[in-house]
Amino acid sequence: MTIFLTSLLLFIPKTLLASFLLHRLWPERTPTSLLLKLTGGFALGIGLSSALMLFGLRAGISPCGYARTEFWLSLLALALLSPRFYRFAKEMLRRPAAPFGFINELRSPVNWLTFLLLVAFLLSTTTFLYYAARHPHGLSDAWTIWNNLARYLYRSNDPTLLFDTTRYFRIHYDYPALYSLNVAATWCVLGSDSTRAPIAFTFLGIFAIPVALWAAVARHKGYAQSKLAALIALLTPSFGLTIGQYADVFVALYILLTGIFLSLYQHHHQRRFLLLAGLFAGLSAWTKNEGMLFLLSSGIIVAGLTLPRQLRHFAVFLAGAAAPLLVVVFFKASVSLQSDLASAPEQSLAFLLDPSRYLIISRAYLNAAWQFGDWPVGPVLALYAVLTGFSPRLSTSLPLLSLILLQQAGYFGIYLLTPHDLHWHLHTSLTRLLLQTYPLFLFWLFLALNAPEMEKTEPCCSPSTSATPT
Amino acid sequence: MSPARTRPLLAPLLAIVSLTFSIYGFFIAPPLTLTRDSGAQQWETRMKALKQALPPGVMVVGYVSDLDLLSNPTQEDFFTEQDEYPLTAYSLAPRMVQRGLEQEWVIGNFTNPAFRDYLDARLPAGYDLQEVGFGIYLIRVRRP
């Protein structure tokens, strides 16, 4: 437990520094914006840290040399920034804590949601820790793709190893290295390749999702709706994949953050939100190959929102995505560009013209969507949606729904063209592809549904102040 | 659409239903992936003796298994063994584990007793065979 807690603490410096960067870019001081900057800070921190580590390795700095230097420099930077953090915290504590106002208002049934949210948090964390302890090495992808690369890097401490694929075993050498580099860096600072470190890393990834959802939904639909969204996310962490220590949970987090910043852009028309949406979409590509497709999907949606009149806004999105994309290209060029999904054009054409493949994939999608989660969350949410109804302002959330559908349509296309056995491919990957867009789906759903109470949003987000372009 | 008055009741109801279902889904009828032993922990234990037996400077080792003994392995044969080779590579990191008998040090992972004939037919005479337990062997090939 000590190593688990220490591992959690090791992510604080990079999270706080990246949160500080986000705060410079978006200086709003509302509780929800601060929470979004904190979860975004974690996501940005692990992305930046792994990208810099990659360049460090290329420059000949050993993995542990880099990781320890980064850690101590981060602590030094935090120490230098501590007077600003102190002043900031002091100022925040003087304000009325709106999200905790429920304590005085337990008369309404809606306010009992806070208590139920706490129960959900305790249930979800204890379940995660219980099953994670039973699978300390994760499941097969952890030891064939993600944690094994981290082990090679930590145990060899050789900066050249990552770039020489003849010297280590990995099922897909071209899979991006954000996850593995973060785990290796944590082991380096810990001084041991304890299985608790990747468990702690995955834990942060999973629980950043409900926090981000809570903050984002609260801005648009009030605290009751946001608690409900966070509660459902807490209770559907897809334990099979998350305890497995797979990178998909981080893709899901990046996809969610992209959607959140896109919705903030829709609401405020400020370019900084597009920069952040581009950045997080790009970081999803630095996490898993599916992120490349997501970058394309989000680019199409942003183009639809901005072009042709706001070319500069679209350019800002591209600028945000450019830096992580550069890291992905650098990594792929350094390691291997070979994809296991490449097939001959004549075979692809035959697959495209085969109606049975469409049928098989559609059936698999319906089954997987209906059975998604460790309990029947699909039917329960469908019933809830019927009972509460959709908000009259449904159209504002349509770009998010289009983004989800576009991404899943892309996956559908990949299944159509896959050179692998279709049944095997669907069986081994469809649930995780649904998991990747699931938090964004929850965000869309709870924006689109009627809230349980009158919508109370923060002053920052009221419609009168929302359309200030920058 | 339900009247706005009933919505405040539906929200806690959804929360309670979700909590009840998830307790059932997490603990009473959890998915097989969570309850089934993946074997990774056991494999790490099996590999401990092997790691101790390998000389420290050896960075590349060979790997052969029951699968290599079959002339026509089926999909099921591959499936049975699909985790054992990557788990061996994972355990022995940062050493590279390469399938085949080309290296001086080779790991044998056998349950089929015919493996001796297989090795005799393919390796130069006088190779060393050390059993480390659980059907795992460390083979040293002395080539002229």
Interface residues (C-beta under 8 A of the other chain):
Chain A: S108 P109 V110 W112 L113 L116 L117 V119 A120 L123 S124 T127 Y131 R134 H135 P136 H137 G138 L139 S140 W143 T144 N147 N148 R151 Y152 R155 S156 D158 L161 T166 R167 Y168 F169 I171 A224 Q225 L228 L231 I232 L235 T236 F239 G240 I243 G244 G373 D374 W375 P376 V377 V380 Y384 L387 T388 G389 F390 N450 A451 P452 E453
Chain B: M1 S2 A4 T6 R7 P8 L9 L10 A11 P12 L14 A15 I16 V17 S18 L19 F21 S22 I23 Y24 G25 F26 F27 P30 P31 T33 L34 S38 A40 Q41 E44 M59 D83 P86 L87 A89 Y90 A93 P94 M96 V97
